Amino acid sequence: MLRILKGNPDVVISTNPIMWSLAYWIKAIFHKKYKVISWYHYSLEAKSLPKILLKSADTYLAISSGISHQIQKYGVHAEKVKTIFNPIFKNKIVVSRTEVGETPELIYVGRIMLDGQKNMRQIIDALANVKGKWHLSIYGDGDIEAVSNYIDSKGISDNISFMGFKKNMWSTLDKMDCLLLSSKYEGLPMVLNEAISVGIPVISTNCETGPEDIVNSENGILVKTNSTLDYQQAIQKSCGSKGGLSG
């Protein structure tokens, strides 16, 4: 805040509600002329804000159309809200699919959480009911013990490998048929963009903000949040032509 008072900025951008609100109030108190831009990265349904904080900005950047709509629902005029998606670099890597007759390869990338935001329970429950052969590689850190124990309770531990956290993991993949995401909420899930950028189709829950901006009929399948049956059927549909799955 001292830099704002001592300096003479034209624009102040912040992703932190308290910081952009302080900048907004300082502007009013000290008669500054800069613009305050809010850049909130979360779903307002999942991580709500007091209206006094949300409305303490001149302009609002949203990383997904869902967040843009939420901000407007809070009473911010549409002309003040601009949707700017997070960027994704072009990728020369193309990950191949498995061949007919090979075991379909699935992947999860992200924080390992049985419940909460990432809701991996839905993936595990769906996979436990999938007919035929399949293999899931899980990349990331988190509550591995809870997820592993739940996988064991479903009797599918032989089908799943925990790979840990790896940098530049997309370049290490050989064959992969689908990325799975089962979040209850997101801002703009970059893992979907990253998977699609290397040619991997995706299956994602259609949580309120993010996935709908990314997933379409050409690159994946959206399923209802918390619908195990929909998720199971999407996996069956996506990988069934490989010969490893049936149904």
C-alpha positions as CSV (number, residue, x, y, z in Angstrom):
1,M,0.0,0.0,0.0
2,L,2.9,2.4,0.6
3,R,4.0,2.0,-3.0
4,I,0.5,3.1,-4.1
5,L,0.6,6.1,-1.8
6,K,4.2,7.1,-2.7
7,G,4.0,6.2,-6.4
8,N,1.6,7.3,-9.1
9,P,0.2,4.2,-10.7
10,D,-2.4,4.2,-13.4
11,V,-3.8,0.8,-12.6
12,V,-3.8,-1.5,-9.5
13,I,-4.6,-5.1,-10.2
14,S,-5.0,-7.7,-7.4
15,T,-6.3,-11.2,-7.0
16,N,-6.8,-10.7,-3.2
17,P,-10.1,-9.2,-2.2
18,I,-8.7,-7.4,0.9
19,M,-5.8,-5.9,-1.1
20,W,-8.0,-4.5,-4.0
21,S,-10.5,-3.2,-1.5
22,L,-7.7,-1.4,0.5
23,A,-6.5,0.1,-2.8
24,Y,-10.0,1.2,-3.7
25,W,-10.5,2.9,-0.3
26,I,-7.1,4.5,-0.3
27,K,-7.9,6.0,-3.7
28,A,-11.1,7.5,-2.3
29,I,-9.5,8.9,0.8
30,F,-6.4,10.3,-0.8
31,H,-8.1,11.3,-4.1
32,K,-5.9,9.1,-6.3
33,K,-6.8,8.7,-9.9
34,Y,-5.7,5.1,-10.6
35,K,-8.2,2.3,-11.5
36,V,-8.6,-0.7,-9.3
37,I,-9.0,-4.0,-11.1
38,S,-10.3,-7.1,-9.3
39,W,-9.0,-10.4,-10.6
40,Y,-10.7,-13.1,-8.6
41,H,-9.7,-16.7,-9.5
42,Y,-12.4,-18.7,-7.6
43,S,-16.0,-19.6,-7.9
44,L,-18.1,-17.2,-5.8
45,E,-20.5,-20.0,-5.1
46,A,-17.7,-22.1,-3.5
47,K,-15.6,-19.2,-2.0
48,S,-18.1,-16.3,-1.6
49,L,-17.1,-12.7,-0.7
50,P,-18.8,-10.0,1.3
51,K,-20.5,-7.6,-1.2
52,I,-18.5,-4.7,0.3
53,L,-15.3,-6.3,-0.8
54,L,-16.5,-7.5,-4.2
55,K,-17.9,-4.1,-5.1
56,S,-14.7,-2.2,-4.1
57,A,-13.3,-2.2,-7.6
58,D,-13.6,-0.2,-10.8
59,T,-13.3,-3.1,-13.2
60,Y,-13.5,-6.9,-12.8
61,L,-11.5,-9.6,-14.7
62,A,-13.0,-13.1,-14.7
63,I,-11.0,-16.2,-15.7
64,S,-14.1,-18.0,-16.9
65,S,-17.6,-17.1,-18.1
66,G,-19.1,-18.8,-15.1
67,I,-17.2,-16.4,-12.7
68,S,-18.2,-13.5,-14.9
69,H,-21.9,-14.5,-14.5
70,Q,-21.5,-14.9,-10.7
71,I,-19.9,-11.4,-10.3
72,Q,-22.9,-9.9,-12.2
73,K,-25.3,-11.9,-10.0
74,Y,-23.7,-10.1,-7.0
75,G,-24.9,-6.8,-8.6
76,V,-21.9,-5.6,-10.6
77,H,-22.9,-4.1,-13.9
78,A,-22.0,-6.3,-16.9
79,E,-20.0,-3.5,-18.6
80,K,-17.5,-3.6,-15.7
81,V,-16.8,-7.3,-16.1
82,K,-14.3,-8.7,-18.7
83,T,-13.7,-12.4,-19.2
84,I,-10.1,-13.2,-19.9
85,F,-9.2,-16.9,-19.9
86,N,-5.9,-18.0,-18.5
87,P,-3.4,-18.6,-21.3
88,I,-2.1,-22.0,-22.5
89,F,1.1,-22.4,-24.5
90,K,1.0,-24.2,-27.8
91,N,2.4,-27.7,-27.4
92,K,4.3,-29.7,-30.0
93,I,3.9,-32.9,-27.9
94,V,1.1,-35.3,-29.0
95,V,0.4,-38.2,-26.7
96,S,-0.8,-41.3,-28.6
97,R,-3.9,-43.4,-27.8
98,T,-3.6,-47.1,-26.9
99,E,-4.3,-49.5,-29.7
100,V,-7.4,-51.7,-30.0
101,G,-7.0,-54.7,-27.6
102,E,-4.6,-52.8,-25.2
103,T,-5.7,-51.9,-21.7
104,P,-7.1,-48.3,-21.8
105,E,-4.9,-45.8,-20.0
106,L,-6.5,-43.1,-17.9
107,I,-4.9,-40.3,-16.0
108,Y,-5.6,-37.9,-13.1
109,V,-3.4,-34.9,-12.5
110,G,-3.8,-32.5,-9.5
111,R,-4.2,-32.4,-5.8
112,I,-5.1,-35.8,-4.4
113,M,-8.3,-35.3,-2.3
114,L,-10.9,-38.0,-1.6
115,D,-13.5,-35.4,-1.0
116,G,-13.5,-31.6,-0.9
117,Q,-12.9,-29.6,-4.1
118,K,-11.3,-32.4,-6.1
119,N,-13.8,-35.0,-5.1
120,M,-11.8,-38.1,-6.3
121,R,-14.4,-40.3,-4.6
122,Q,-16.6,-39.8,-7.7
123,I,-13.8,-41.1,-10.0
124,I,-13.1,-44.1,-7.8
125,D,-16.8,-45.0,-7.5
126,A,-17.2,-44.7,-11.2
127,L,-14.2,-46.8,-12.0
128,A,-15.2,-49.5,-9.6
129,N,-18.3,-50.1,-11.8
130,V,-16.6,-49.9,-15.2
131,K,-16.7,-53.1,-17.1
132,G,-13.5,-54.5,-18.6
133,K,-9.9,-53.7,-18.2
134,W,-8.5,-50.2,-17.5
135,H,-5.5,-48.6,-15.8
136,L,-5.4,-45.2,-14.0
137,S,-2.2,-43.2,-13.3
138,I,-2.5,-40.6,-10.5
139,Y,-0.1,-37.7,-10.6
140,G,0.2,-35.2,-7.7
141,D,0.5,-34.8,-4.0
142,G,-2.0,-34.7,-1.2
143,D,-4.0,-37.1,1.0
144,I,-2.6,-40.2,-0.7
145,E,-3.4,-42.4,2.3
146,A,-7.1,-41.7,2.4
147,V,-7.5,-42.1,-1.4
148,S,-5.4,-45.3,-1.4
149,N,-7.4,-46.8,1.4
150,Y,-10.7,-46.0,-0.4
151,I,-9.3,-47.5,-3.6
152,D,-8.5,-50.7,-1.6
153,S,-12.0,-50.8,-0.1
154,K,-13.4,-50.9,-3.7
155,G,-11.1,-53.7,-4.7
156,I,-9.4,-51.9,-7.6
157,S,-5.9,-51.1,-6.3
158,D,-4.3,-53.4,-8.9
159,N,-5.7,-51.1,-11.6
160,I,-4.3,-47.8,-10.2
161,S,-0.7,-46.4,-9.8
162,F,0.3,-43.4,-7.8
163,M,3.0,-41.6,-9.7
164,G,3.8,-38.7,-7.4
165,F,4.5,-35.1,-8.5
166,K,6.5,-34.7,-11.7
167,K,7.5,-31.6,-13.5
168,N,6.9,-31.6,-17.3
169,M,5.1,-34.9,-16.9
170,W,3.2,-34.5,-20.2
171,S,6.4,-35.1,-22.1
172,T,7.0,-38.4,-20.2
173,L,3.7,-40.0,-21.2
174,D,3.6,-42.8,-23.7
175,K,0.0,-43.6,-24.4
176,M,-3.0,-42.1,-22.8
177,D,-6.7,-42.3,-23.6
178,C,-8.4,-39.9,-21.3
179,L,-7.8,-37.4,-18.4
180,L,-10.3,-37.5,-15.5
181,L,-11.4,-34.6,-13.4
182,S,-14.2,-34.7,-10.8
183,S,-14.1,-31.3,-9.1
184,K,-17.0,-29.8,-7.2
185,Y,-15.8,-26.3,-8.1
186,E,-13.0,-24.7,-10.1
187,G,-12.1,-21.3,-11.4
188,L,-10.7,-22.3,-14.8
189,P,-9.2,-25.9,-14.5
190,M,-5.9,-25.5,-16.4
191,V,-5.3,-29.3,-16.3
192,L,-8.1,-29.7,-18.8
193,N,-6.4,-27.2,-21.2
194,E,-3.0,-28.9,-20.6
195,A,-4.3,-32.3,-21.4
196,I,-6.1,-31.2,-24.5
197,S,-3.0,-29.3,-25.7
198,V,-1.1,-32.6,-25.9
199,G,-4.1,-34.4,-27.6
200,I,-5.6,-36.2,-24.6
201,P,-9.4,-36.1,-24.4
202,V,-10.9,-35.3,-21.1
203,I,-13.9,-36.3,-18.9
204,S,-14.9,-33.6,-16.4
205,T,-17.7,-32.8,-14.1
206,N,-19.6,-29.8,-15.3
207,C,-19.1,-27.7,-12.1
208,E,-20.4,-24.2,-12.3
209,T,-17.3,-22.3,-13.4
210,G,-14.6,-23.4,-15.9
211,P,-15.1,-26.8,-17.6
212,E,-17.9,-25.6,-19.9
213,D,-15.6,-23.0,-21.4
214,I,-13.1,-25.7,-22.3
215,V,-14.8,-29.0,-23.0
216,N,-16.8,-29.7,-26.1
217,S,-17.8,-32.6,-28.3
218,E,-14.5,-32.6,-30.1
219,N,-12.2,-32.8,-27.0
220,G,-14.1,-34.5,-24.2
221,I,-17.2,-35.2,-22.2
222,L,-18.9,-33.2,-19.5
223,V,-20.9,-35.1,-16.8
224,K,-23.1,-34.0,-13.9
225,T,-21.4,-33.1,-10.7
226,N,-21.7,-36.0,-8.2
227,S,-23.3,-38.4,-10.7
228,T,-21.3,-41.6,-10.4
229,L,-23.5,-43.3,-13.1
230,D,-22.9,-40.5,-15.6
231,Y,-19.1,-40.6,-14.9
232,Q,-19.1,-44.4,-15.3
233,Q,-20.9,-44.2,-18.6
234,A,-18.6,-41.5,-19.9
235,I,-15.6,-43.6,-19.2
236,Q,-17.2,-46.6,-20.9
237,K,-18.1,-44.5,-23.9
238,S,-14.7,-42.8,-24.2
239,C,-12.6,-45.9,-24.0
240,G,-14.9,-48.7,-25.1
241,S,-13.7,-48.7,-28.6
242,K,-10.2,-49.8,-27.4
243,G,-11.3,-53.3,-26.7
244,G,-10.4,-53.2,-23.0
245,L,-13.8,-52.0,-21.9
246,S,-17.2,-53.4,-22.6
247,G,-20.7,-52.1,-22.1
